[in-house]
């Protein structure tokens, strides 16, 4: 076991492990650490804990120091310089006529490098742009192409739920999301209803997936034949997953049909597999075709 702390460099960014060294570091402290990009300023989000050795990327680097007031002022100054760097880069992109969308600019704490994040439909030859930027900033320049999900994570926004985007506030990494998750949760399969601000499937579809899988495993499917507690035969019209209620079209003795509601546990039906049948209708497939193409095209970007 190794004693570590968790440090984050950007809001909702990935958490990296460092050795606290000789310092008594607590959650919320600001620290100066050495990374692959150079010396960086970060926030401690995980206090001192012990982690198994095989879960740590060796060699584990130690905290250089707890951030001083001078370090904090320098970090704030860097944030201001990033705004200026962003505008300069934007001007240079227009000058070179490049088909790219600038998303963000970032200085390393020691100012040894300036990173520019951008999106583009394809590959961009930005060699002349880099030379131009290097002559202005007199430091190392790195241009990094990102996907639309990463763009949204950086910029933030408000989701259709009315809350700040999950990816911008707390999600450190993107989880795989599939249309089957929307089908499992009986959501509208209209792409505009299940897509996020980024145009890809909403990350929050994964939040309740496991619960819905468990609840659906106890329910019959629409159209299934069931036997009611009073001995009547019928076909399932609809189900209420969360309340575990089933509406059944039953056939009475006089051959009349009537819709009655039962608790799922009261009905007798052929158990189904743990996973619900995810087959989509032709209409659903046609409706989702455009969205599927978008997600397929974005896989490389998200990786």
LOTORTOR-30985 format. One record per residue (C-alpha): residue in one letter; x, y, z. Coordinates in steps of 0.1 Angstrom, whole numbers, always signed. Example, Ala and Ser with C-alpha at 12.3 -4.5 7.8 and 13.67 -1.06 7.14 Angstrom:
// residues 2
PATOR:residu:x:y:z
PATOR:A:+123:-45:+78;
PATOR:S:+137:-11:+71;
This chain:
// residues 303
PATOR:residu:x:y:z
PATOR:X:+0:+0:+0;
PATOR:X:+12:+35:-8;
PATOR:X:+1:+68:+8;
PATOR:X:-12:+92:-18;
PATOR:X:-33:+123:-23;
PATOR:X:-56:+131:-53;
PATOR:X:-50:+163:-72;
PATOR:X:-71:+179:-99;
PATOR:X:-59:+207:-122;
PATOR:X:-91:+218:-139;
PATOR:X:-128:+218:-127;
PATOR:X:-142:+183:-133;
PATOR:X:-108:+172:-146;
PATOR:X:-91:+138:-141;
PATOR:X:-77:+131:-106;
PATOR:X:-40:+123:-104;
PATOR:X:-22:+106:-75;
PATOR:X:+9:+122:-59;
PATOR:X:+29:+114:-28;
PATOR:X:+23:+139:+0;
PATOR:X:+60:+137:+8;
PATOR:X:+69:+156:+40;
PATOR:X:+38:+177:+39;
PATOR:X:+6:+174:+58;
PATOR:X:-18:+179:+29;
PATOR:X:-56:+182:+34;
PATOR:X:-86:+182:+10;
PATOR:X:-90:+218:-4;
PATOR:X:-53:+227:-2;
PATOR:X:-36:+241:-32;
PATOR:X:-3:+224:-41;
PATOR:X:+26:+227:-66;
PATOR:X:+35:+194:-83;
PATOR:X:+56:+182:-111;
PATOR:X:+38:+165:-141;
PATOR:X:+47:+153:-175;
PATOR:X:+38:+188:-188;
PATOR:X:+60:+205:-162;
PATOR:X:+54:+222:-129;
PATOR:X:+16:+226:-123;
PATOR:X:-7:+242:-97;
PATOR:X:-35:+219:-85;
PATOR:X:-62:+215:-59;
PATOR:X:-63:+186:-35;
PATOR:X:-96:+168:-39;
PATOR:X:-88:+135:-22;
PATOR:X:-71:+137:+12;
PATOR:X:-44:+114:+24;
PATOR:X:-53:+77:+18;
PATOR:X:-36:+44:+11;
PATOR:X:-39:+28:-24;
PATOR:X:-28:-6:-36;
PATOR:X:+5:-4:-55;
PATOR:X:-8:-19:-87;
PATOR:X:-33:+10:-90;
PATOR:X:-6:+36:-92;
PATOR:X:+15:+46:-122;
PATOR:X:+51:+45:-111;
PATOR:X:+72:+65:-104;
PATOR:X:+49:+84:-81;
PATOR:X:+60:+120:-79;
PATOR:X:+59:+140:-46;
PATOR:X:+44:+173:-39;
PATOR:X:+69:+201:-44;
PATOR:X:+53:+224:-19;
PATOR:X:+20:+236:-6;
PATOR:X:+10:+267:-26;
PATOR:X:+19:+300:-12;
PATOR:X:+1:+333:-17;
PATOR:X:+26:+342:-44;
PATOR:X:+18:+309:-61;
PATOR:X:-19:+316:-60;
PATOR:X:-14:+351:-74;
PATOR:X:+7:+337:-102;
PATOR:X:-20:+312:-110;
PATOR:X:-46:+339:-112;
PATOR:X:-23:+359:-134;
PATOR:X:-19:+329:-157;
PATOR:X:-57:+326:-160;
PATOR:X:-58:+363:-172;
PATOR:X:-30:+356:-196;
PATOR:X:-49:+327:-211;
PATOR:X:-77:+351:-221;
PATOR:X:-52:+372:-240;
PATOR:X:-35:+342:-255;
PATOR:X:-69:+329:-267;
PATOR:X:-77:+362:-286;
PATOR:X:-42:+362:-302;
PATOR:X:-45:+327:-314;
PATOR:X:-80:+334:-327;
PATOR:X:-66:+363:-348;
PATOR:X:-38:+341:-361;
PATOR:X:-62:+313:-371;
PATOR:X:-82:+339:-392;
PATOR:X:-49:+352:-407;
PATOR:X:-39:+317:-419;
PATOR:X:-74:+309:-430;
PATOR:X:-76:+276:-411;
PATOR:X:-109:+257:-408;
PATOR:X:-107:+251:-371;
PATOR:X:-127:+262:-340;
PATOR:X:-106:+274:-311;
PATOR:X:-120:+262:-277;
PATOR:X:-96:+271:-250;
PATOR:X:-61:+283:-241;
PATOR:X:-40:+271:-212;
PATOR:X:-7:+281:-197;
PATOR:X:+13:+256:-176;
PATOR:X:+21:+271:-142;
PATOR:X:+58:+276:-150;
PATOR:X:+49:+293:-183;
PATOR:X:+71:+268:-202;
PATOR:X:+42:+258:-225;
PATOR:X:+9:+273:-239;
PATOR:X:-17:+248:-250;
PATOR:X:-45:+256:-274;
PATOR:X:-75:+233:-277;
PATOR:X:-95:+232:-309;
PATOR:X:-121:+212:-329;
PATOR:X:-121:+206:-366;
PATOR:X:-138:+183:-391;
PATOR:X:-106:+167:-403;
PATOR:X:-69:+170:-400;
PATOR:X:-54:+205:-400;
PATOR:X:-19:+215:-411;
PATOR:X:-11:+241:-384;
PATOR:X:+27:+241:-387;
PATOR:X:+28:+277:-399;
PATOR:X:+4:+287:-372;
PATOR:X:+26:+271:-345;
PATOR:X:+56:+290:-358;
PATOR:X:+36:+322:-358;
PATOR:X:+24:+317:-322;
PATOR:X:+59:+307:-310;
PATOR:X:+73:+340:-323;
PATOR:X:+46:+359:-303;
PATOR:X:+47:+340:-270;
PATOR:X:+84:+330:-270;
PATOR:X:+77:+296:-254;
PATOR:X:+66:+261:-264;
PATOR:X:+33:+259:-283;
PATOR:X:+10:+228:-284;
PATOR:X:-22:+226:-304;
PATOR:X:-44:+198:-294;
PATOR:X:-75:+186:-314;
PATOR:X:-104:+175:-292;
PATOR:X:-139:+161:-298;
PATOR:X:-172:+178:-294;
PATOR:X:-178:+161:-260;
PATOR:X:-145:+175:-247;
PATOR:X:-155:+209:-261;
PATOR:X:-187:+209:-241;
PATOR:X:-169:+197:-210;
PATOR:X:-145:+227:-212;
PATOR:X:-171:+253:-220;
PATOR:X:-200:+241:-199;
PATOR:X:-236:+250:-202;
PATOR:X:-271:+241:-190;
PATOR:X:-287:+208:-199;
PATOR:X:-323:+201:-207;
PATOR:X:-329:+193:-171;
PATOR:X:-321:+229:-162;
PATOR:X:-289:+221:-143;
PATOR:X:-252:+227:-152;
PATOR:X:-238:+200:-174;
PATOR:X:-226:+169:-155;
PATOR:X:-194:+167:-176;
PATOR:X:-185:+203:-167;
PATOR:X:-193:+200:-130;
PATOR:X:-182:+166:-117;
PATOR:X:-177:+139:-144;
PATOR:X:-140:+132:-146;
PATOR:X:-143:+108:-176;
PATOR:X:-169:+100:-202;
PATOR:X:-187:+67:-198;
PATOR:X:-199:+46:-228;
PATOR:X:-235:+55:-236;
PATOR:X:-257:+35:-260;
PATOR:X:-292:+39:-274;
PATOR:X:-302:+6:-257;
PATOR:X:-300:+25:-224;
PATOR:X:-328:+49:-236;
PATOR:X:-348:+19:-248;
PATOR:X:-344:+2:-214;
PATOR:X:-357:+33:-196;
PATOR:X:-387:+36:-219;
PATOR:X:-376:+71:-230;
PATOR:X:-386:+88:-262;
PATOR:X:-361:+77:-289;
PATOR:X:-364:+111:-306;
PATOR:X:-327:+121:-311;
PATOR:X:-335:+157:-299;
PATOR:X:-348:+142:-266;
PATOR:X:-319:+120:-257;
PATOR:X:-290:+141:-270;
PATOR:X:-270:+165:-249;
PATOR:X:-257:+199:-257;
PATOR:X:-228:+183:-275;
PATOR:X:-251:+165:-299;
PATOR:X:-241:+131:-286;
PATOR:X:-262:+108:-264;
PATOR:X:-266:+122:-229;
PATOR:X:-241:+110:-203;
PATOR:X:-269:+108:-177;
PATOR:X:-285:+78:-195;
PATOR:X:-260:+57:-176;
PATOR:X:-271:+70:-141;
PATOR:X:-302:+48:-137;
PATOR:X:-294:+20:-162;
PATOR:X:-286:-6:-136;
PATOR:X:-318:+1:-116;
PATOR:X:-340:-1:-147;
PATOR:X:-324:-34:-158;
PATOR:X:-333:-48:-124;
PATOR:X:-368:-34:-124;
PATOR:X:-375:-45:-160;
PATOR:X:-364:-80:-152;
PATOR:X:-394:-84:-129;
PATOR:X:-419:-72:-155;
PATOR:X:-435:-88:-186;
PATOR:X:-431:-71:-219;
PATOR:X:-458:-53:-239;
PATOR:X:-480:-79:-256;
PATOR:X:-470:-108:-233;
PATOR:X:-496:-133:-223;
PATOR:X:-502:-133:-185;
PATOR:X:-525:-149:-160;
PATOR:X:-541:-126:-134;
PATOR:X:-546:-135:-97;
PATOR:X:-583:-140:-103;
PATOR:X:-576:-167:-130;
PATOR:X:-582:-145:-161;
PATOR:X:-560:-146:-192;
PATOR:X:-549:-115:-209;
PATOR:X:-523:-95:-228;
PATOR:X:-501:-68:-214;
PATOR:X:-510:-33:-227;
PATOR:X:-485:-13:-208;
PATOR:X:-462:-13:-178;
PATOR:X:-452:+13:-152;
PATOR:X:-416:+4:-144;
PATOR:X:-410:+24:-113;
PATOR:X:-444:+15:-96;
PATOR:X:-442:-21:-109;
PATOR:X:-477:-19:-122;
PATOR:X:-490:-37:-153;
PATOR:X:-521:-28:-174;
PATOR:X:-536:-60:-188;
PATOR:X:-564:-65:-214;
PATOR:X:-583:-94:-199;
PATOR:X:-610:-115:-215;
PATOR:X:-641:-119:-194;
PATOR:X:-665:-149:-194;
PATOR:X:-688:-132:-219;
PATOR:X:-658:-127:-242;
PATOR:X:-658:-90:-235;
PATOR:X:-625:-73:-230;
PATOR:X:-615:-50:-202;
PATOR:X:-583:-32:-191;
PATOR:X:-573:-39:-155;
PATOR:X:-542:-29:-136;
PATOR:X:-523:-53:-114;
PATOR:X:-491:-54:-94;
PATOR:X:-464:-72:-113;
PATOR:X:-458:-97:-85;
PATOR:X:-494:-108:-86;
PATOR:X:-492:-119:-123;
PATOR:X:-480:-152:-137;
PATOR:X:-460:-150:-168;
PATOR:X:-429:-165:-185;
PATOR:X:-398:-149:-169;
PATOR:X:-376:-132:-193;
PATOR:X:-338:-126:-193;
PATOR:X:-322:-101:-170;
PATOR:X:-317:-78:-199;
PATOR:X:-348:-66:-216;
PATOR:X:-353:-73:-253;
PATOR:X:-337:-43:-270;
PATOR:X:-349:-49:-305;
PATOR:X:-360:-17:-321;
PATOR:X:-389:-12:-345;
PATOR:X:-383:-1:-381;
PATOR:X:-397:+33:-372;
PATOR:X:-374:+36:-343;
PATOR:X:-344:+26:-364;
PATOR:X:-352:+51:-391;
PATOR:X:-356:+78:-364;
PATOR:X:-323:+70:-348;
PATOR:X:-303:+66:-380;
PATOR:X:-289:+102:-380;
PATOR:X:-279:+100:-343;
PATOR:X:-262:+66:-347;
PATOR:X:-241:+81:-376;
PATOR:X:-231:+110:-353;
PATOR:X:-220:+87:-325;
PATOR:X:-201:+64:-348;
PATOR:X:-182:+93:-362;
PATOR:X:-174:+107:-328;
PATOR:X:-159:+75:-313;
PATOR:X:-123:+84:-323;
PATOR:X:-128:+119:-310;
PATOR:X:-140:+107:-276;
PATOR:X:-111:+82:-273;
